[in-house]
Amino acid sequence: MVSPKPRPPDALPPTALVAPHHPSIDYQLAFEHAPMGMVLSRQRVMVDCNAFVCEMFGATREQLIGQSFAILYPSVAEYER
């Protein structure tokens, strides 16, 4: 018999996998816990990002929200390319 693998401390509890009452919460959970970097933007300005993006760029959400994507590129020329 195979025993279940222990969950990492930051994993969602099994009850979090049950569809919540409001559909937008579903998307928020998926966005926040995606195993890849995700950013919501408007006119090339970051309006939200998940923890994975923060880890990738060594920044906090507060440092990224409201900023142009240009800050994530090594130069303006690379950004404009």
MODELLER restraints for C-alpha pairs under 7 A, 6 or more apart:
rsr = mdl.restraints
at = mdl.atoms
rsr.add(forms.Gaussian(group=physical.xy_distance, feature=features.Distance(at['CA:19:A'], at['CA:26:A']), mean=6.69, stdev=0.5))
rsr.add(forms.Gaussian(group=physical.xy_distance, feature=features.Distance(at['CA:20:A'], at['CA:26:A']), mean=6.54, stdev=0.5))
rsr.add(forms.Gaussian(group=physical.xy_distance, feature=features.Distance(at['CA:31:A'], at['CA:38:A']), mean=6.86, stdev=0.5))
rsr.add(forms.Gaussian(group=physical.xy_distance, feature=features.Distance(at['CA:31:A'], at['CA:50:A']), mean=6.49, stdev=0.5))
rsr.add(forms.Gaussian(group=physical.xy_distance, feature=features.Distance(at['CA:32:A'], at['CA:50:A']), mean=5.06, stdev=0.5))
rsr.add(forms.Gaussian(group=physical.xy_distance, feature=features.Distance(at['CA:32:A'], at['CA:51:A']), mean=6.74, stdev=0.5))
rsr.add(forms.Gaussian(group=physical.xy_distance, feature=features.Distance(at['CA:36:A'], at['CA:52:A']), mean=5.95, stdev=0.5))
rsr.add(forms.Gaussian(group=physical.xy_distance, feature=features.Distance(at['CA:37:A'], at['CA:50:A']), mean=6.38, stdev=0.5))
rsr.add(forms.Gaussian(group=physical.xy_distance, feature=features.Distance(at['CA:37:A'], at['CA:52:A']), mean=4.77, stdev=0.5))
rsr.add(forms.Gaussian(group=physical.xy_distance, feature=features.Distance(at['CA:37:A'], at['CA:53:A']), mean=4.45, stdev=0.5))
rsr.add(forms.Gaussian(group=physical.xy_distance, feature=features.Distance(at['CA:38:A'], at['CA:49:A']), mean=5.71, stdev=0.5))
rsr.add(forms.Gaussian(group=physical.xy_distance, feature=features.Distance(at['CA:38:A'], at['CA:50:A']), mean=5.77, stdev=0.5))
rsr.add(forms.Gaussian(group=physical.xy_distance, feature=features.Distance(at['CA:38:A'], at['CA:53:A']), mean=6.41, stdev=0.5))
rsr.add(forms.Gaussian(group=physical.xy_distance, feature=features.Distance(at['CA:39:A'], at['CA:46:A']), mean=6.58, stdev=0.5))
rsr.add(forms.Gaussian(group=physical.xy_distance, feature=features.Distance(at['CA:39:A'], at['CA:48:A']), mean=5.72, stdev=0.5))
rsr.add(forms.Gaussian(group=physical.xy_distance, feature=features.Distance(at['CA:39:A'], at['CA:49:A']), mean=4.28, stdev=0.5))
rsr.add(forms.Gaussian(group=physical.xy_distance, feature=features.Distance(at['CA:39:A'], at['CA:50:A']), mean=6.73, stdev=0.5))
rsr.add(forms.Gaussian(group=physical.xy_distance, feature=features.Distance(at['CA:40:A'], at['CA:46:A']), mean=5.96, stdev=0.5))
rsr.add(forms.Gaussian(group=physical.xy_distance, feature=features.Distance(at['CA:40:A'], at['CA:47:A']), mean=5.57, stdev=0.5))
rsr.add(forms.Gaussian(group=physical.xy_distance, feature=features.Distance(at['CA:40:A'], at['CA:48:A']), mean=5.09, stdev=0.5))
rsr.add(forms.Gaussian(group=physical.xy_distance, feature=features.Distance(at['CA:40:A'], at['CA:49:A']), mean=6.21, stdev=0.5))
rsr.add(forms.Gaussian(group=physical.xy_distance, feature=features.Distance(at['CA:41:A'], at['CA:47:A']), mean=5.14, stdev=0.5))
rsr.add(forms.Gaussian(group=physical.xy_distance, feature=features.Distance(at['CA:41:A'], at['CA:48:A']), mean=6.97, stdev=0.5))
rsr.add(forms.Gaussian(group=physical.xy_distance, feature=features.Distance(at['CA:44:A'], at['CA:68:A']), mean=5.84, stdev=0.5))
rsr.add(forms.Gaussian(group=physical.xy_distance, feature=features.Distance(at['CA:44:A'], at['CA:69:A']), mean=6.12, stdev=0.5))
rsr.add(forms.Gaussian(group=physical.xy_distance, feature=features.Distance(at['CA:45:A'], at['CA:66:A']), mean=5.92, stdev=0.5))
rsr.add(forms.Gaussian(group=physical.xy_distance, feature=features.Distance(at['CA:45:A'], at['CA:67:A']), mean=5.49, stdev=0.5))
rsr.add(forms.Gaussian(group=physical.xy_distance, feature=features.Distance(at['CA:45:A'], at['CA:68:A']), mean=4.36, stdev=0.5))
rsr.add(forms.Gaussian(group=physical.xy_distance, feature=features.Distance(at['CA:45:A'], at['CA:69:A']), mean=6.18, stdev=0.5))
rsr.add(forms.Gaussian(group=physical.xy_distance, feature=features.Distance(at['CA:46:A'], at['CA:64:A']), mean=6.72, stdev=0.5))
rsr.add(forms.Gaussian(group=physical.xy_distance, feature=features.Distance(at['CA:46:A'], at['CA:65:A']), mean=5.19, stdev=0.5))
rsr.add(forms.Gaussian(group=physical.xy_distance, feature=features.Distance(at['CA:46:A'], at['CA:66:A']), mean=5.38, stdev=0.5))
rsr.add(forms.Gaussian(group=physical.xy_distance, feature=features.Distance(at['CA:46:A'], at['CA:67:A']), mean=5.70, stdev=0.5))
rsr.add(forms.Gaussian(group=physical.xy_distance, feature=features.Distance(at['CA:46:A'], at['CA:68:A']), mean=6.26, stdev=0.5))
rsr.add(forms.Gaussian(group=physical.xy_distance, feature=features.Distance(at['CA:46:A'], at['CA:69:A']), mean=6.85, stdev=0.5))
rsr.add(forms.Gaussian(group=physical.xy_distance, feature=features.Distance(at['CA:47:A'], at['CA:65:A']), mean=5.24, stdev=0.5))
rsr.add(forms.Gaussian(group=physical.xy_distance, feature=features.Distance(at['CA:47:A'], at['CA:66:A']), mean=5.83, stdev=0.5))
rsr.add(forms.Gaussian(group=physical.xy_distance, feature=features.Distance(at['CA:48:A'], at['CA:65:A']), mean=5.83, stdev=0.5))
rsr.add(forms.Gaussian(group=physical.xy_distance, feature=features.Distance(at['CA:49:A'], at['CA:61:A']), mean=6.59, stdev=0.5))
rsr.add(forms.Gaussian(group=physical.xy_distance, feature=features.Distance(at['CA:54:A'], at['CA:60:A']), mean=5.50, stdev=0.5))
rsr.add(forms.Gaussian(group=physical.xy_distance, feature=features.Distance(at['CA:54:A'], at['CA:61:A']), mean=6.40, stdev=0.5))
rsr.add(forms.Gaussian(group=physical.xy_distance, feature=features.Distance(at['CA:70:A'], at['CA:76:A']), mean=6.60, stdev=0.5))
rsr.add(forms.Gaussian(group=physical.xy_distance, feature=features.Distance(at['CA:70:A'], at['CA:79:A']), mean=5.57, stdev=0.5))
rsr.add(forms.Gaussian(group=physical.xy_distance, feature=features.Distance(at['CA:73:A'], at['CA:79:A']), mean=5.78, stdev=0.5))
